[in-house]
Amino acid sequence: MSEIKVPDLGESISEGTIYKWLVKEGDTVGQGDVLAELETDKVNLEISAEEDGVISSILRQAGENVAVGEAIGVIGSGAAAGSSKPQATNAAAESAADAAAGSATAAPAAESVSAAAPAAAPEGPGAGDSPAPLASPGARKLARERGIELGEVSARDPIGRIGQADVKEHGAAGPGAAAPAPSTPQGKAAGALPAAGKAQQPEDGKAVERKRMSRRRLTIASRLVEAQQTAAMLTTFNEVDMTAILDIRKRRKDAFKEKHEVGLGFMSFFTKAVVGALKTYPLLNAEIDGEDLLIKKFYDIGIAVAAKEGLVVPVVRDADRLSFPQIERQIGELASKARNNTLSLSELQGGTFTITNGGVFGSLLSTPILNTPQVGILGMHKIQLRPIALDEERTVNRPMMYIALSYDHRIVDGSEAVSFLVKVKELLEDPEALLLEG
C-alpha cells in the first residue's frame, strides 16, 4: 500500500488545487499511470502512480486545495484493496465490504459498499452512539473548522454523502439550519469541480451564472493588483513605421521558411530590438531587491501568450545569443505548449523583460501592466495604414503600429524610458541595425 502524494511543485509554489481525478476508487492502475491533474498558480501538472495496485481511497476531492507532500489518496495492493472505502463506517457497509473482499475484482466490492451504505441505518462504533453520516474528507475537515455537526447538514448527493458545498451552505444559513434543497432535479455530484459548474441562480428575479475562478486566474488577478499597488507604474507611447519590416518579410519569408522550417514573424524583430535597447538602457533590465538594484547582464525575454486557462509568460532564454530562426522557433514551441497546457515551471520563471502583443486581437492602443518583479514591459499593437506627412507638401499612407512601454518609475526615470522606446523604434524602422546590435 502507498499514499498518493502531491509532488514538489517547484520554487515558490507550496500548494495547488486538484483539477480533476482521472480514476475512481476501485480502479486498477499501473506504475506511471496518470491519476489526477493538479492546477497550480502557473501550470497544470499530472500526478502519476508510483506502483501497481488498486485505488483503495481518494482522500481529497476535485476543487480542494492541497499542499506539497500531502496525501490525497491511497493505492492498495491486490483486488481486495477496493473494498476499503473509509466512508463506509456503519456496520452494514462494513459487512458488505467484508463479503465483497473475496471477489475476483475490486470493482464489485466497491459497488457493494456504495449500495449498502444508503440502504442500512448507520450505526456508530459503539452501542448507543449517534449515527455517523457519510461525508467526504474535505467536508469533515470544513465542518470541524466551522464547528458544524455533520448530522445537521442536508446532503444533495443521491446516496446521501455530504460534500463541502453542503457544509458551506449550511454554515451560510446559520447554526442548526438545514441546507436548501437543490434547485434542479439532479443533485450536485460530490467532488465535481466548482469552476466547471453552470448552475443558474436567481438574483432579484434575474438569472446569473456563478463560476469558480481557476487558481491561475486568481493568481493573475492578485499579481496584477500587486503590481499596481507596489510599483510606481507609468506608460509612455510611440509609433513605428513597419514598412521596412513588412518589405523584408515579403521578400524573404518563403526562402526563410524553406531553409529554417519556421515562419518569419514579427516577434523576432521585436525581441532583437528590445535586447538592443536593453543593452543601451540597462535599468529596464533590472529589478528592486530591498534597497538594492539587481542589474542583470543577461536577456531572458518573456513573451505573453493568451492560453485557455489564462495569460502565461514563457521565457526565451539568452535572447541576445539567438538568431532570428532560433527565436521564432522557440516562441512557436513555447506558444504551442502554453495553449496545450504543457509548459514546465522552468519555462515560466526568471524573465528579465516582457513583450506582449495585443495587436493579434485587434488592439490599437493599451497600457500593459508590469510583470513583477520586472520593471519594464513592451506592448505591441495592431498594424494600421495611417497618413504620414513626409514634409510640408507630401503625405503618404504607411503601415503604422503604436508601441507602449510601461515602466517602474522608482528606478527608471521618464527620460530613460522615453529614450528606450525611441531606440526600439529606430531599430525596428531600420532592421539592418538589428544585425549591428548583435
N, C-alpha and C positions, 0 to 999 in steps of 0.2 A: 504494500500500500504506500502511496506517495501523495503529497499535497501538490495541488496546482497553485503555484505562487506567482505573484506579479514580478516580472523580471526588472532588472535595473533599467531605468528609462533614460539614462544619460544625465549629463551635467545640468544642475539646477532644476530638474524635474523630479519631484518626490511623490507624486500621485497621479492617477488617471481615472477615467470613467469607463466602466465596462460598456462597450458599444453594443455588442450582441454576442450571445453564445451560439456556436455552430454545432454543438452537441447537446444532448439532454441526458438526464440521469438514466442509467441502464444501457447506454450506448457502449459498444466495444470500440476501443481506439488502439492504434499502434503508435510506437515511438515516432515522433516527428509530425504526427497529425495535428492540424490546426484546430484548437479547441474553442478559442474565443478571440474577439477583436477588441483591443483596448484603445480608447481615444485619449490622447494627451493634448497638452497645450499646442503642440506643433504638428504632430503626425499621428496616424493610426498605426498601431503595432499588433502583430499576431502573437498569441500565446500558444505554444505547442506542447504536446505531451512528451514527457521525458522518459516514459516507459510504456510498455504494452499493458493493457488492462481494461477495466470497465469503469465508467463514470459512476461512482457509488453515491456521490452527493455534490450538489452545487451550492456553495455557501453564500455567494454574493450574486445578486441578480443584475440583469441589464439595467443601466441607468444609475447604478450605485457608484460612488467614489471609493477608490481603493488605493492603499499606499504601497510603495515598493516593498517587496518581501512578504506582503500579506497573503495568506492562503485564501483562495476564492473557490476552491473545490477540492475533491479527493478522488484519486484513481485507485480502485481496489484491484486485487488480482483474482482471476477466476470468474466464472459465470455467476457465482453467488454474491459477488460484490454489489450487484444491482439491487439486492434486497435490503441493503442497509440504508434506508431513507430516514434521515434524522427527524423529519416532520411527523412520522408515524409514531407518536408517543403513546397512544392509547393501547389498551390490551388487545382489542380486536385486531387492530392493524398489525401489532407485533406477531400475533398468532398467524395471520395471513402471510406475513413475511417469512416466518419460520417454515410454513408449509410450502411456500414457493421456492425456498432456497435450494431445494434439491432438484429443481427442474433443470432441463438441459441448457436453457439460455437465460440471460439476465432480464430480458425484456418482459416475459410473462410475470416474473416476480415483481418487477416494478409496477406492472399494471394491477396485480393483485393488491398490493399495498394501497395504491391510489383508489381502487374501487372499494376497498374495505373501509377506508377512513371515514367517508361521509355516512356510510350505512350504519355503523355501530355507534352507540353512545359512548363518547370518550370518557376514560377514567384516568385519574392521576396515578402516580406511582404508589400511593398508599390509600388505604380504605378511608373513605370519608372526605378525601381531598376534592377541591372544586375541579371541574373539567378543564383540561388543558387545550385551548383552541389551536387549530393548525395555523401557522404563520411562518412567513419567510424569515430568514435570519436578519435581514435588513429591517423588517417590520418589528421584530422583537427588540432590536437594538434601539430603534427610534422610540418605541413605546417606553423602554426603560429610561431613556434620556428625558422624555417628556412627562414621566410619571403617570402613564396611562395604563389602565388594566386592559389586557387584550380581550378578556371576556366581555367587555362592554362595547367592543368595536364590531360593527357590522361589516361583513365581507361581501365584495362584489363578485368574487370568483365563484364560478358554478359549483366547485367542490367545497366551497366554504373556507378556502385558505385566505388568510389576511395578508394583504400586501402593504407596502409603505404608503401608497396613496390612501388606503383606508384609514391608516393611523393618522395621517396628516389631516384628512377631512374631519375625523372625529375630534382631533385637537382644535381645529378651527371652529367647530360647532360648540365647543365648551365642554367642561367636565361632565361626564355622565350622559352626554347626548349621543344618540345613535347616528352613525354616518348616513347621509342621504342615499336614497336608492338611485341606481344608475339611471341616466336619462334616456338610455337606449335599451332595447331588449337584451342585448348581449353585454355581459359584464366585462370589465377591463381585464385582460389576461395578466396573470402575475408575471412579473419580470419583463413586461413589454417596455421598450424604451420610450419614455415620455415624449422625446423630441419627435418621434415619428407619428404621434397621435394626431388625429384630425377631428377630435371632438368639438362640436359646436356648443357654445354655452350662451344662453340668453343673457343680455345685459340691457336693462331698460327697454325690453321689448325688441332689441335688435341683436342679430346673431353676430358673434365674434368667434375667432379661432384662437385658442391658446396653444402655443407651441413652445416646447422647451428649447432654450438656446443650447447649442453644442458647446463643448468645452473650448474648442478653438475659437468660436465666435465670442464667448465670454472673455477669453484671453485677449483677443483682438480689441474688444471694447475697452478693457481695463488698461491695455498698453497705450492705446491712442489717447485716452483721458490722462494717463500718467504723463505722456509726452507733452500735452498741452499745459499741464499743471506744473511740471518741473523745469521745462526748458523755456528760455526767452525766445520764442519762435517767431521769425519774420519770414516773409516771402518776397523775392524780387523777380521781375519778369524781363524777358527779352524775346526777340523773334529771330528765326533762322530762315534764310533763303535756301531751300532744299534743291535748287536747280542742279548744282554740281553733283550731289549725291544721286539724284534721280537719273542723271545722264550716265554716270558710271554704272549704276545698276542696269540700265537699259542696254548698254554696250557690252557689259561683262557678265551678266547673270547666267547666260547659257553656258559659256565656257567655264565659269566658276563652278557651276553645279556639276558639269561633266567631269571636271578634274577632281573636285573635292567631295562630291556626292552630298552636298548640302547647299541649301539656297543662300544667296547673299541678301540678307535683310538689312534693316536699319540699325538693329541693336549693336552690331559690331562697330559701326561708325560711332555711335553714341558712347559705347564703352571705351573705345580708344580716345575719344575727345575728352571724356571725363577723367581718364587716367592722366592725360597730358595736362589738364587744368589742375589736377590734384598735385602734380609734381611742382607746378608753379606756385600754388597756394596751399601749402601742406596743412594749415589749420582746419581745412574742410575734411581732412582725413584723420582727424584726432578725436579724442573723447575726454570727458572730465572724470577724474578719479580722485574724489575728495577735494583737496586743494591743489592737485597736480593735473597737468595736461599729459596725456599719452599721445604723442605724435607718431603715428605709425608709418613705417618705411616700407610697407607692403601694400598691395592694392587688391583687396578681395571685394569685388563689386557685387552687391545684392541686386537681383532682378525680380521685381514684384510680379507675381503670377496670380491671376484670379482662378482659383480652383473651386470645385463644387462645395467643399466644406468651409471655404473662406479663403481670404488672401494669405499667401505664403510668400516668403522671400528667400529662395535658394541662392547660393553664393557661387560666383565664378571666381575660383582661386587664382591668385597671381595673374590677374588680367593683363598686367603690363608685359608679361613674358609670352603671351599667347598671340598667335597670328589671327587674321580675320577668320579663316576657316575653323580654327580651333575654338574661337569664341562662339561663332554661330552654332557649331556642333554641340558645345557644352550647354548653351542656352536652350537649344532644342531638346536635348536629353533631359535637362532639369525641368523644363516646362511640361514635358510628357509625363515624367514621374509625378509632378505636382498634380496633374489632372487625374492620374491613375491612383493617387494617394499612396505612392510607394517611395517617397522621399525618406532618406535616413536623417537622423538628427544631426549628424556631422555635416550634411549638405545644407543645413539651415543656420548654422552657428558661425559667428565670428566675422561677419561682413564689416567693412570699414566705411562704405558709402553705398547708397541705394539709388537705383533708377526705376521709375515707374512710368508706364505708358498708358495713359488714359485715352490716347488717340485711337486705339483699336476699338474702343466703344463709342467713338464719335465725340469725345470731349474736346471742346475748343480751348478752354482755359480752366485751370484749377489751382488750388493751393495744397500741395501734398503735405502730409503730416510726417514729422521725423520718425524714423525707425530707431528709437533709443537703444543703446547709448550713443549711436551715431549723431553727428552734428550737421549733416547735410544730406539732402535728397533732391534729385533732379526729376522734374515732371515733364514728360513728352506729351504732345497733343496732336490733334488732327491736322493733316496737311490740307491746306485750303488755298485755292487760287485767289490772290488779292492784288489790286492795283498798287504798284510800287513806283514812286517817282524817281526816275533816273537823274533828272536835272529839272531845271525850271520849265522846260518845254516838253520833255518826253516822259510818258507813263506807260509801263508795261505790266502785264499780268504775270505774277510769279507764284510758284508753289511755296507757301509760307507756313511755318509752324511756330506757334508760341511755345516757349520753354519757361519753366518756373523753377527757381531754386529756393527751397525752404531751408533755413539755417538757424543754428542756436546762437543768438546774439551775445550770450555770456562769454563766448571765446572768439566768435567771428564778428568782426566789425562790418558795417554796411559797405564800406569802400572795398573791402576784400571780397565780400560776397558778390557785389556787382562786377568786380573785375574778373572773378572766377567765371561768372556766367558769360561775360563778354569773350573770354578765352575759349570757352566751349563753342560759342557762336562762330568765332573766327576759324577754329579748327574744322568745324562742320562745313562751313562755306568754302573752305579750301582743303579738300580731302587729301591732297598730296602732302599737306603739312602734317597729317597724322603719321605718315611714314617717317618724317624727320623727327617727330616727337618720340619715336621708338615704340 
